């Protein structure tokens, strides 16, 4: 009787007073059998526990034709911050205005590693910084190689120590500055504000194209009190030590592999607000369903086809003109001709309409002829700025501005795409693919569609301060065209770069290396020089972009650091003026290094030794024969498939110059095959030469 009485009393907390009195009457008048659960009145039964509450993450929303949307949705347990054990696929739904259900398909997904930021505490002793730095290096070594990891510090301002890079050396350098720096800031920003600042960077870096995990690890001595419920970034507060970082590593992987779902839906074309819910859980997420792209309004929406992993991309892009637009375009073409040459007019903007896929309505756009040397080519290159939202024209990319490159200075078109692929994620980060380009109904052949350089370089980095394109030297100094400045002064990035170079001028040996590394990704730049030598590139002095970004110095201030991106590669060609302006390399390892920076670096024996190491490393890793052969084969095969229509083959004027019979697609394909074979033979010869030169160089030291 006593045990049964206690069992009944334990569930009274939520009952009404009337229920309590009724149970007392029963206690006085009933036998022990009447107290069994089977005969307790319904109003006395223990209420079902409330459903658990969900915490939602919405990492990405992509548009599809006809009112289609694809959302990458994360669902976590609000109380634990962990993924739910059960598969919620059948429980997730979307509701539009007035709670009207939206036709949806939900599937469970495992996200790829993406962008992770670490926020350092505002104050730590020197010993604590050393210990934490080692814990961070251990964390980094355990992470996937495809994860881009950035390092921030919380203080009076949130400073960026190291950007979102795959290169782990830069993190090591950042942690070295951190260890040697100050103990902290006595007046740090409120933690909530600091976290929000970094969340904004993590959310935006890389743009809306990549469908990957985005995380922020907040290192704090009081993780339990940190607000972490951000809708577009997974925020995880942990203790600032090895155990906290180990916990963060395991949790990030657990969340990206178990917490995410793809919600594909078909709704109205116009933008509207909706709710995402999980039937078995409390809580909901308010989400904006973006408007359908204008050219895709009214198209059929097939919810089963909405899947970014299987998305197909237009094979053809077309410029369409009215009479006024055609006249403006033709005026630019005339301005490229020798008798009427006018570079300013040739490169100026004109309005056009663009058909982004066969059968679609056109989109208004602004365009201009791209390039300088290529202005004289019969097939011009173009940059196109589309009106409205970003478009999905290349896998893992969404942007509103693209460049269409004719590859007119790349005989048979296989070299540049191969080099871009070899450089991927390091010296060339922009996405690209082949596409047919049509002007006013007439095919212009196969072009390379590429994201616009200065825009994508800004998106690929946090806190970009400047984008510069190097030009030919003027006197004793490198010259630059400033493409982006974070200052009202458009020349500020080049002024800052000149100040950095001035600091290097008097230095040699270890002092030079230290100073160069302080503001330049020295290892990456030397790798760039090494690869240009492997490719025996005769023209790269003005084909390099320098990207400046914020970098904390560890002492409370910030400076600017530079990385380089290669552009418009030209391989196995003669250096300008037969090398008269290139660094005179007695060891024969460099090639056509014409920048003043190259003279400074290669002229120092200590830096040259690093360069030789990068050359050796690249021949064994990034630029191996197998990779070169595979890249050439891949692009040759792709071009063969595209060159199967007589009109397209006849439009490839560069092939016709190599072989007048190339209007015949079979001949065109044979020319491409021969070109690929020639490039590989040139690579083999250059590789043999450099390996012999490396042996000779090593023998002298």
MILUM-523839 format. One line per 3 residues: number of its first residue (from 1); their letters; for each residue z, x, y of C-alpha. Coordinates in steps of 0.25 Angstrom, whole numbers, always signed. Each point is the difference from the previous one (the first is absolute). Layout:
<pts>
NUM) a) Z/X/Y | ...
</pts>
This chain:
<pts>
1) xxx) +0/+0/+0 | +4/+11/+10 | -13/+8/-3
4) xxx) -9/-13/+2 | +8/-3/+13 | -3/+14/+6
7) xxx) -15/-1/-4 | -1/-13/+8 | +8/+5/+12
10) xxx) -9/+12/+1 | -12/-9/+4 | +8/-8/+11
13) xxx) -3/+8/+12 | -12/-8/+4 | +4/-14/-4
16) xxx) +4/-11/+9 | +15/-5/+1 | -3/-13/-7
19) xxx) -5/+8/-12 | +13/+9/+0 | +8/-13/+0
22) xxx) -8/-6/-11 | +3/+13/-8 | +15/-1/+2
25) xxx) +0/-14/-5 | -7/+4/-12 | +10/+12/-2
28) xxx) +11/-10/+0 | -6/-11/-9 | -10/+7/-9
31) xxx) +1/+8/-13 | -5/+14/-1 | -12/-5/-7
34) xxx) -4/-8/+13 | +0/+13/+8 | -12/+6/-8
37) xxx) -13/+3/+8 | -7/-11/-8 | +7/-11/+7
40) xxx) +2/+5/+14 | -6/-10/+9 | -13/+5/+7
43) xxx) +6/+2/+14 | +10/+10/-7 | -10/+9/-6
46) xxx) -2/+14/+6 | -11/+0/+9 | -12/+9/-3
49) xxx) +1/+13/+8 | -9/+1/+12 | -14/+7/-2
52) xxx) +0/+14/+4 | -7/+4/+13 | -13/+7/+1
55) xxx) -3/+11/+10 | -15/+1/+3 | -10/+11/+3
58) xxx) -14/-2/+5 | -7/+13/+0 | -14/-4/+2
61) xxx) -9/-12/+3 | -15/+1/-3 | -11/-11/+4
64) xxx) -10/-5/-9 | -12/-10/+2 | +2/-14/+2
67) xxx) +15/-1/+4 | +4/+10/-11 | +12/+9/+2
70) xxx) +7/+10/-9 | +14/+4/+2 | +8/+11/-6
73) xxx) +14/-6/-1 | +13/+6/-5 | +12/-8/-5
76) xxx) +13/+7/+0 | +14/-5/-3 | +7/-2/+14
79) xxx) +14/+4/-5 | -4/+12/-9 | -13/+5/+7
82) xxx) -6/+1/-14 | -12/-7/-7 | +3/-12/-8
85) xxx) +0/+2/-15 | -8/-12/-2 | -15/-1/+2
88) xxx) -2/-10/+12 | -15/-2/-1 | +1/-14/-3
91) xxx) +11/-3/+11 | -7/+5/+12 | -8/-10/+9
94) xxx) -5/-1/+14 | +1/-12/+9 | -8/-2/+12
97) xxx) +4/-9/+12 | +7/-13/-3 | +4/+7/-13
100) xxx) -13/-3/-6 | -3/+9/-13 | -10/+11/+2
103) xxx) -9/+2/-12 | +5/+14/-5 | -1/+9/-12
106) xxx) +12/+10/-2 | +0/+13/-8 | +10/+11/-2
109) xxx) -5/+14/+4 | +5/+14/+1 | -2/+7/+13
112) xxx) -5/+14/+1 | +9/+10/+8 | -3/+0/+14
115) xxx) +8/+3/+13 | +14/+4/+0 | +9/+4/+12
118) xxx) +14/+7/-1 | +9/-2/+12 | +10/+11/+2
121) xxx) +14/-3/+5 | +3/+2/+15 | +11/+10/-2
124) xxx) +2/+11/-11 | +7/+13/-1 | -8/+13/-3
127) xxx) +5/-1/-15 | -3/-14/-1 | -14/+2/+5
130) xxx) -2/+11/-10 | +5/-9/-12 | -8/-12/+5
133) xxx) -13/+8/+1 | +1/+5/-14 | +3/-14/-5
136) xxx) -13/-4/+8 | -8/+11/-6 | +5/-5/-14
139) xxx) -4/-14/+3 | -14/+4/+5 | -3/+8/-12
142) xxx) +3/-12/-9 | -9/-9/+8 | -15/-3/-4
145) xxx) -10/+10/+6 | -8/-12/+6 | +12/-5/+9
148) xxx) +0/+4/+14 | +14/+4/+5 | +4/+1/+15
151) xxx) +14/+5/+5 | +6/-6/+13 | +14/+2/+6
154) xxx) +9/-10/+7 | +5/+5/+13 | -1/-4/+15
157) xxx) -14/-2/-4 | -6/-1/-14 | -8/+13/-2
160) xxx) -11/+3/-10 | +2/+13/-7 | -11/-1/-10
163) xxx) -12/-10/-1 | -5/-9/-11 | -6/+11/-8
166) xxx) -3/+4/-15 | +2/+14/+4 | +15/+3/-4
169) xxx) +0/+14/+7 | +1/-7/+13 | +13/-8/-4
172) xxx) +6/+14/-4 | -3/+5/+13 | +6/-12/+7
175) xxx) +12/+1/-8 | +1/+15/+4 | +0/-4/+15
178) xxx) +10/-11/-3 | +10/+10/-7 | -1/+10/+11
181) xxx) +1/-11/+11 | +11/-7/+7 | +12/-8/-6
184) xxx) -4/-13/+6 | -1/-9/+12 | +13/-5/+6
187) xxx) -7/-13/+5 | -9/-5/-11 | -8/-13/+1
190) xxx) +6/-12/-8 | -4/+2/-14 | -7/-14/+0
193) xxx) -9/+5/+11 | -3/+13/-7 | -3/-6/-13
196) xxx) -9/-10/+8 | -8/+11/+6 | -3/+7/-13
199) xxx) -3/-13/-7 | -11/-2/+11 | -6/+13/-4
202) xxx) +0/-2/-15 | -6/-14/+2 | -12/+5/+8
205) xxx) -3/+14/-6 | -13/-1/-8 | -4/-13/+6
208) xxx) -1/-13/-8 | -10/+5/-10 | +9/+7/-10
211) xxx) +7/-9/-10 | +12/+9/-3 | +15/+1/+0
214) xxx) +7/+2/+14 | +14/+5/+0 | +11/+5/+10
217) xxx) +12/+7/-6 | +12/+0/+10 | +10/+11/-2
220) xxx) +13/-5/+5 | +15/+1/-4 | +1/-15/+1
223) xxx) -12/-6/-8 | +7/-13/-3 | +0/-4/+15
226) xxx) -14/+3/+3 | -10/-11/+3 | -12/+2/-10
229) xxx) -7/-13/+0 | -13/+4/+6 | -12/-9/-4
232) xxx) -11/+11/-1 | +7/+13/-4 | +10/+2/-12
235) xxx) +13/+5/+7 | +10/+7/-8 | +13/+6/+6
238) xxx) +7/+10/-9 | +10/+11/+1 | -5/+13/+6
241) xxx) +1/+8/-12 | -6/+3/-13 | +5/-12/-7
244) xxx) -5/-9/+11 | -14/+6/+0 | +0/-1/-15
247) xxx) +3/-15/+1 | -10/-2/+10 | -11/+7/-8
250) xxx) +3/-9/-12 | +1/-13/+8 | -13/+3/+7
253) xxx) -7/+1/-13 | +7/-12/-6 | -4/-8/+12
256) xxx) -14/+4/+1 | -2/-2/-15 | +8/-13/-2
259) xxx) +2/-8/+13 | -15/-3/+4 | -9/-11/-1
262) xxx) -14/-3/+5 | -2/-14/+6 | -14/-4/+1
265) xxx) -3/-13/+7 | -11/-9/+5 | +4/-8/+13
268) xxx) -7/-3/+13 | -8/+9/+8 | +8/+0/+13
271) xxx) +13/+8/+1 | +13/-8/-3 | +14/+3/-4
274) xxx) +5/-2/-14 | +12/+2/-9 | +1/+8/-12
277) xxx) +11/-5/-10 | +6/+3/-14 | +3/-13/-6
280) xxx) +13/+5/-8 | +5/+8/+12 | +6/-3/+14
283) xxx) -7/+5/+12 | -14/+0/+5 | -10/+9/+8
286) xxx) -8/-5/+12 | -13/+6/+0 | -12/-1/+9
289) xxx) -13/-2/-8 | -11/+7/+9 | -13/-7/+4
292) xxx) -12/+2/-9 | -10/+10/+5 | -11/-7/+8
295) xxx) -11/+4/-9 | +8/-5/-12 | +3/-14/+5
298) xxx) -4/-11/-9 | -3/+9/-12 | +5/-4/-13
301) xxx) +14/+5/-3 | +3/+3/-15 | +14/+3/-2
304) xxx) -2/+6/-13 | -9/+11/+7 | +10/+4/+10
307) xxx) +4/+14/-5 | -1/+12/+9 | -1/+9/-12
310) xxx) -13/-7/-4 | -5/-2/+14 | -15/+3/+2
313) xxx) -6/+5/+13 | -13/-3/+7 | -12/+8/-5
316) xxx) -7/-2/+13 | +3/+0/+15 | -10/-5/+11
319) xxx) -1/+1/+15 | -7/-13/+5 | -5/+0/+15
322) xxx) -4/-11/+10 | -10/+4/+10 | +9/+6/+10
325) xxx) +8/+8/-11 | -13/+5/-6 | -4/+5/+13
328) xxx) +13/+7/+2 | +0/+7/-14 | -15/+4/+2
331) xxx) +4/+7/+13 | +10/+8/-7 | -10/+4/-10
334) xxx) -10/+5/+10 | +11/+7/+7 | +1/+9/-12
337) xxx) -14/+5/+0 | -4/+13/+6 | -9/-6/+11
340) xxx) +10/-10/+5 | +13/+7/-4 | +13/-6/+6
343) xxx) +12/+3/-8 | +9/-8/+9 | -9/-13/-2
346) xxx) -2/+4/-15 | +15/+0/-3 | +4/-12/+9
349) xxx) +4/-13/-6 | -9/-12/-2 | +3/-14/-5
352) xxx) -5/-5/-14 | +3/-10/-11 | +4/+5/-14
355) xxx) -2/-6/-13 | +10/+5/-9 | -5/-5/-13
358) xxx) -13/-7/-5 | +0/-15/+3 | +12/+1/+10
361) xxx) -1/-4/+15 | +0/+11/+10 | +12/+6/+7
364) xxx) +0/+4/+15 | +1/+15/+1 | -1/+12/+10
367) xxx) -7/+12/-6 | -5/+14/+4 | -8/+11/-6
370) xxx) +9/+10/-7 | +0/+15/+0 | -7/+11/+9
373) xxx) -9/+8/-9 | -4/-12/-8 | -5/-7/+12
376) xxx) -13/+7/-2 | -1/-5/-14 | -10/-12/-3
379) xxx) +11/-7/-7 | +11/-1/+10 | +15/-2/-3
382) xxx) +8/-11/+6 | +15/-3/+4 | +2/-15/+0
385) xxx) +12/-7/+6 | +2/-14/-6 | +6/-12/+8
388) xxx) +13/-6/-5 | +8/+4/-12 | -1/+12/-10
391) xxx) -11/-2/-11 | +1/+5/-14 | -12/+8/-2
394) xxx) +5/+12/-8 | +11/+0/-11 | +14/+1/+5
397) xxx) -5/+0/+14 | +0/-11/+11 | -4/+3/+14
400) xxx) -9/-5/+11 | -8/+12/+3 | -9/+8/-9
403) xxx) -10/+11/+0 | -14/+0/-7 | -5/+14/-3
406) xxx) -14/+2/-4 | +3/+13/-6 | -13/+5/+6
409) xxx) +5/+15/+1 | +4/-1/-15 | -12/+2/-8
412) xxx) +0/-10/-12 | +13/-5/+5 | +9/+5/-12
415) xxx) +7/+11/+7 | +9/-6/+11 | +5/-12/-9
418) xxx) +4/+10/-11 | +8/+9/+10 | +7/-12/+6
421) xxx) +5/-4/-14 | +4/+15/-2 | +8/+0/+13
424) xxx) +6/-14/-2 | +15/-2/+4 | +0/+14/+6
427) xxx) -11/+5/+9 | -8/-14/+0 | +8/-13/+0
430) xxx) -10/-10/+4 | -5/-10/-10 | -15/-1/-2
433) xxx) -11/-5/-9 | -15/-2/-1 | -7/-13/+6
436) xxx) -14/-4/+4 | -2/-1/+15 | -10/-10/+5
439) xxx) -5/-2/+15 | -6/-13/+4 | -5/-3/-14
442) xxx) -5/+14/-3 | +7/+9/-10 | +4/+14/+6
445) xxx) +4/+4/-14 | +14/+5/-6 | +11/+4/+10
448) xxx) +14/+5/-1 | +10/-10/+5 | +12/+6/+5
451) xxx) +13/-4/+8 | -1/+5/+14 | +7/+13/+1
454) xxx) +9/+0/+12 | +5/-14/-3 | +3/+3/-15
457) xxx) +7/+13/+3 | +9/-7/+10 | +3/-11/-11
460) xxx) +2/+11/-11 | +12/+6/+8 | +12/-5/+7
463) xxx) +2/+3/+14 | -13/+6/+3 | +0/+8/+14
466) xxx) -15/+4/+0 | -13/+1/-7 | -9/+12/+4
469) xxx) -14/+4/-5 | -2/+15/+1 | -13/+4/+7
472) xxx) -6/+14/+1 | +9/+10/+7 | -1/+2/+15
475) xxx) +2/+15/+3 | +13/+4/-7 | +5/-14/-3
478) xxx) -3/-11/-9 | -5/-13/+7 | +3/-14/-4
481) xxx) -4/-14/+2 | +12/-9/+1 | -3/-13/-8
484) xxx) +14/-6/+2 | +12/+3/+9 | +14/-6/-1
487) xxx) +1/+4/+15 | -6/-6/+13 | -6/+14/+2
490) xxx) -12/+0/-10 | +0/+15/+0 | +15/+1/-4
493) xxx) -3/+3/-15 | -9/+11/+3 | +10/+6/+10
496) xxx) +11/+0/-10 | -9/+6/-10 | -3/+11/+9
499) xxx) +14/+3/+3 | +3/+1/-15 | -12/+10/-2
502) xxx) +6/+8/+12 | +13/+2/-7 | -7/+6/-12
505) xxx) -8/+10/+8 | +10/+11/+1 | +5/-2/-14
508) xxx) -3/+7/-14 | +5/+0/-14 | +12/-8/-4
511) xxx) +2/-4/+15 | -14/-6/+0 | +2/-7/-13
514) xxx) +13/-6/+5 | -6/-5/+13 | -13/-5/-6
517) xxx) +8/-8/-10 | +9/-6/+10 | -12/-8/+6
520) xxx) -11/+1/-10 | -1/-3/-14 | -4/+14/-3
523) xxx) -2/-1/-15 | -9/-12/+2 | -8/+7/+11
526) xxx) -2/+13/-8 | -4/-9/-12 | -11/-6/+9
529) xxx) -5/+14/+3 | +0/+4/-14 | -8/-13/-4
532) xxx) -10/+2/+10 | -2/+14/-5 | -2/-5/-14
535) xxx) -10/-10/+5 | -6/+11/+8 | -1/-10/+12
538) xxx) -8/+6/+11 | +4/-11/+10 | +15/-4/+1
541) xxx) +5/+5/+13 | -3/-14/+7 | +3/-8/-12
544) xxx) +15/+0/-1 | +10/-11/+5 | +14/+4/+4
547) xxx) +10/-11/-1 | +13/+2/+9 | +12/-7/-4
550) xxx) +15/+0/+4 | +9/+10/-7 | +15/+2/+2
553) xxx) +5/+14/+2 | +14/-1/-5 | +6/+3/+13
556) xxx) -1/-14/+6 | -14/+1/+6 | -14/-2/-6
559) xxx) -13/+7/+1 | -14/-3/-5 | -5/+5/-14
562) xxx) -15/+0/-4 | -8/-3/-13 | -15/+2/-1
565) xxx) -10/-9/-6 | -14/+5/-4 | -13/-8/+4
568) xxx) -15/+1/-2 | +0/+11/-11 | -12/+9/-1
571) xxx) +0/+9/-12 | -7/+13/-5 | -7/+2/+14
574) xxx) -2/+12/+9 | +11/+2/+11 | -3/-2/+14
577) xxx) -8/+12/+6 | +1/+6/-14 | +15/+1/+2
580) xxx) +0/+7/+13 | +11/-9/+6 | +9/+0/-13
583) xxx) +12/+8/-4 | -4/+14/-5 | +6/-1/-14
586) xxx) +0/+14/-6 | +5/-6/-13 | -11/-11/-1
589) xxx) +9/-11/-3 | -2/-9/+12 | -13/-6/+5
592) xxx) -5/-4/+14 | +14/-1/+5 | -3/-1/+15
595) xxx) +12/-7/+6 | +9/+9/+9 | +12/-5/-9
598) xxx) -8/+5/-12 | -1/+14/+7 | +15/+0/+3
601) xxx) +4/-4/-14 | -10/+8/-9 | +2/+12/+9
604) xxx) +15/+1/-4 | +2/+7/-14 | +12/-9/-3
607) xxx) -8/-13/+3 | -12/+6/-7 | +8/+2/-13
610) xxx) +4/-15/+1 | -14/-4/+2 | -5/+8/-12
613) xxx) +11/-7/-8 | -5/-14/+4 | -15/+5/-3
616) xxx) +5/+4/-14 | +8/-13/-2 | -11/-9/+5
619) xxx) -10/+6/-10 | +10/-3/-11 | +4/-14/+4
622) xxx) -7/-8/+11 | -14/+6/-1 | -2/+4/-14
625) xxx) -14/+0/-7 | +4/-12/-8 | +4/-9/+12
628) xxx) -13/+5/+8 | -9/-4/-12 | +7/-13/-2
631) xxx) +0/-4/+14 | -15/+3/+1 | -3/-8/-13
634) xxx) +8/-12/+5 | -8/+0/+14 | -13/+3/-7
637) xxx) +2/-12/-10 | +4/-9/+12 | -12/+4/+8
640) xxx) -9/-2/-12 | +5/-14/-2 | -3/-3/+15
643) xxx) -14/+6/+0 | -6/-10/-9 | -7/-9/+11
646) xxx) -13/+5/+6 | +3/-4/+14 | +13/+8/+0
649) xxx) -7/+12/-6 | -11/+0/+10 | +11/-1/+11
652) xxx) +7/+13/-4 | -9/+9/+10 | +8/+12/-3
655) xxx) -4/-1/-15 | -14/-1/+4 | +0/+13/+8
658) xxx) +5/+7/-13 | -10/-7/-8 | -11/-9/+5
661) xxx) +0/-8/-12 | +14/-4/+1 | -4/-14/+4
664) xxx) -1/-2/-15 | +14/-2/-4 | -1/+8/-13
667) xxx) -4/+12/+9 | +11/-3/+10 | +10/+1/-12
670) xxx) -6/+13/-5 | +1/+6/+14 | +15/-4/+0
673) xxx) +2/+6/-14 | -6/+13/+5 | +8/+0/+12
676) xxx) +13/-2/-8 | -4/+11/-10 | -3/+10/+12
679) xxx) +14/-3/+7 | +7/+3/-14 | -8/+13/-1
682) xxx) +4/+4/+14 | +14/-3/-3 | +0/+9/-13
685) xxx) -6/+11/+8 | +10/-1/+11 | +12/-1/-10
688) xxx) -4/+12/-7 | -2/+8/+13 | +14/-4/+5
691) xxx) +7/+3/-13 | -6/+14/+0 | +5/+1/+15
694) xxx) +14/-5/-3 | +1/+11/-11 | -5/+11/+10
697) xxx) +10/-5/+10 | +12/-1/-9 | -4/+14/-5
700) xx) +3/+6/+14 | +14/-6/+2
</pts>
